[in-house]
Amino acid sequence: MRWLRNEAELGDLASGIAPAVHFSADIEDWLIVGFEYVAGRHARLQPGSADLARVAETVDRIGGIAAPDLRPLEQRWRPTWWAKLGQERPEILGRWDLAELMAWERKAPAYVAGSCLLHTDLHADQFLVPVAGDIRVIDWGWPARGAAWVDPAFMVIRLIGAGHRAAAAETWARNNTRWREATEEEITAFAVYVAGLWSYKAATTAGLARVARDYVGWRLRLPL
């Protein structure tokens, strides 16, 4: 419900980018929200895609919106993921220096502070590319206020995942978005923090998945 309420409240702030909200109502224990229907396919982020320029323009539009009333991202970025990984899953660290990672991680919250609208979960499926007109962005469950370079920095990771080399992904961000406003130190701290967050989530989710599979094996009387 909290995520849906966030989406409902973003309709006006991100007008023309997020789907418009036609109605929103609290009815007993339910929150009912009606959104504009938006037609479009998901964005293609692979190298050479014609969508990349339009995606960059959309990300830049988001970063140009002031969001003084949203919760600051730096308030969400408090947990120390690398310390948890060091304690619970030290094998994930390999030869990396835990103290160095924790030092970078501690810098990240202050670095992402700012006054701009952030989506914080941009990836290919969040962009709806129409036959004509502007790209629309969906799934605004985790908006925040912060530095305009943060969403482009998330997109750099997504582009690498789509097949771009790291240097090429950064060049795309530098040439087309407000990523260029960040310092090298800010980008490194961001990258370290996100890697710790995603690694910890993946490690703990994998553990739960293993427990769930073991339970299914017991229910189905499968051999060990």
C-alpha positions in Angstrom: 0.0 0.0 0.0 2.8 2.4 0.8 4.4 1.8 -2.6 1.1 2.4 -4.4 0.5 5.5 -2.4 3.9 6.8 -3.5 2.9 6.2 -7.1 -0.4 8.0 -6.6 1.3 11.0 -5.2 3.8 11.2 -8.0 1.3 11.7 -10.7 1.3 15.5 -10.6 5.0 15.9 -9.7 6.1 13.8 -12.7 3.3 14.9 -15.0 3.9 13.8 -18.6 6.5 11.2 -17.5 4.6 9.0 -15.0 1.1 7.8 -15.9 -1.5 10.2 -14.8 -3.6 9.3 -11.7 -7.3 9.5 -12.5 -8.5 8.7 -9.0 -7.3 7.6 -5.6 -9.4 6.6 -2.6 -9.0 4.9 0.8 -11.9 2.5 1.2 -11.8 0.7 4.6 -8.6 -1.4 4.5 -8.1 -0.9 0.7 -6.3 1.8 -1.3 -7.8 2.0 -4.8 -5.9 3.9 -7.5 -6.8 4.3 -11.1 -4.0 5.2 -13.5 -4.0 6.4 -17.1 -3.5 3.5 -19.6 -0.2 3.9 -21.4 0.6 1.9 -24.5 4.2 1.1 -25.3 6.9 -1.6 -25.4 9.8 -1.9 -22.9 13.0 0.0 -23.8 15.9 -1.8 -25.5 19.2 -0.9 -23.8 21.6 -3.0 -25.8 24.5 -1.4 -27.6 23.4 0.3 -30.8 19.7 0.6 -29.7 17.8 3.5 -31.1 16.1 3.8 -27.7 19.2 4.9 -25.9 19.0 8.6 -26.9 15.3 8.8 -25.9 16.0 7.0 -22.6 18.7 9.5 -21.8 16.4 12.4 -22.6 13.7 10.9 -20.3 16.2 10.4 -17.5 17.4 14.0 -17.9 13.8 15.2 -17.7 13.3 13.3 -14.4 16.4 14.9 -12.9 15.2 18.4 -13.9 12.2 18.1 -11.6 12.5 19.6 -8.1 11.1 17.4 -5.3 11.4 19.3 -2.1 8.7 17.3 -0.3 10.1 13.8 -1.0 12.1 11.8 1.5 15.8 12.4 0.9 17.7 9.4 -0.5 20.5 9.9 2.1 18.0 9.0 4.8 17.3 5.6 3.2 21.0 5.0 2.6 22.0 4.3 6.2 22.5 0.5 6.5 26.1 -0.8 6.2 25.7 -3.6 3.7 29.4 -4.5 3.4 29.8 -4.9 7.2 26.8 -7.3 7.1 28.3 -9.2 4.2 31.6 -9.4 6.0 30.0 -11.0 9.0 27.4 -13.2 7.3 28.9 -14.1 3.9 32.6 -13.3 4.0 33.2 -15.6 0.9 31.5 -13.0 -1.2 34.3 -10.5 -0.5 37.0 -12.7 -2.0 40.2 -10.6 -2.1 38.4 -7.3 -1.7 39.4 -5.1 1.2 36.4 -4.9 3.6 37.7 -1.8 5.4 38.1 0.0 2.1 34.6 -0.9 0.9 33.1 0.2 4.2 35.0 3.5 4.0 33.5 4.2 0.5 30.1 3.1 1.7 30.1 5.6 4.6 30.6 8.5 2.1 27.7 7.6 -0.2 24.7 9.0 1.8 26.1 12.5 1.9 27.2 12.3 -1.8 23.7 11.4 -3.1 22.0 14.4 -1.3 20.2 16.9 -3.5 16.9 18.5 -4.4 15.9 16.6 -7.6 13.3 13.9 -8.2 14.8 10.4 -8.3 13.1 7.2 -9.5 15.8 5.0 -7.9 14.8 1.8 -9.7 15.2 2.6 -13.4 15.7 -0.4 -15.8 14.5 -1.4 -19.2 11.1 -2.6 -18.1 10.3 0.7 -16.4 10.4 2.7 -19.7 7.4 2.4 -22.0 8.3 3.4 -25.5 5.3 4.4 -27.6 5.1 4.4 -31.4 5.0 8.2 -31.2 5.4 10.7 -28.4 7.5 10.8 -25.3 8.7 7.7 -23.3 6.7 7.2 -20.1 8.2 5.8 -16.9 6.3 3.4 -14.6 6.7 1.9 -11.1 7.3 4.9 -8.9 7.1 2.9 -5.7 10.5 4.2 -4.3 10.8 7.8 -5.3 13.3 10.1 -3.4 14.9 13.5 -3.4 18.6 13.6 -4.2 21.3 14.5 -6.7 20.3 14.6 -10.3 23.2 12.3 -11.3 21.9 9.4 -9.2 19.4 7.9 -11.6 21.9 8.2 -14.5 24.4 6.3 -12.3 21.9 3.5 -11.8 21.4 3.5 -15.6 25.1 3.0 -16.1 24.9 -0.3 -14.2 21.8 -1.3 -16.2 23.6 -0.6 -19.5 26.5 -2.7 -18.4 24.0 -5.5 -17.7 22.6 -5.0 -21.2 26.0 -5.6 -22.8 27.8 -2.3 -22.8 31.4 -2.1 -21.6 31.7 0.0 -18.4 33.6 2.7 -20.2 31.0 3.0 -22.9 28.1 3.1 -20.4 29.8 5.9 -18.5 30.4 7.8 -21.8 26.7 7.5 -22.6 25.9 8.9 -19.2 28.5 11.7 -19.4 27.4 12.8 -22.9 23.7 12.6 -22.4 22.7 13.1 -18.7 23.6 15.0 -15.6 25.9 12.1 -14.5 28.6 14.5 -15.6 27.9 16.6 -12.5 29.2 13.9 -10.2 32.8 13.7 -9.2 34.9 10.5 -9.6 34.8 10.0 -5.8 31.0 10.4 -5.7 30.5 7.8 -8.5 32.9 5.3 -6.8 31.1 5.7 -3.5 27.8 5.2 -5.2 29.0 2.1 -7.0 30.4 0.6 -3.8 27.2 1.2 -1.9 24.9 -0.2 -4.6 27.1 -3.3 -5.0 26.9 -3.9 -1.3 23.2 -3.4 -1.2 22.4 -5.7 -4.1 24.9 -8.3 -3.0 23.4 -8.5 0.4 19.9 -8.7 -0.9 20.9 -11.4 -3.4 22.7 -13.4 -0.7 19.9 -13.3 1.8 17.3 -14.0 -0.9 19.3 -17.0 -2.1 19.3 -18.3 1.5 15.5 -18.1 1.7 15.1 -19.7 -1.7 17.3 -22.6 -0.5 15.2 -23.0 2.6 12.0 -22.9 0.5 13.3 -25.6 -1.8 14.2 -27.8 1.1 10.7 -27.4 2.5 9.2 -28.4 -0.9 11.5 -31.4 -1.0 10.2 -32.4 2.4 6.6 -31.9 1.4 7.0 -33.9 -1.8 9.0 -36.6 0.0 11.8 -36.1 -2.5 15.2 -37.8 -1.9 18.0 -35.7 -0.6 
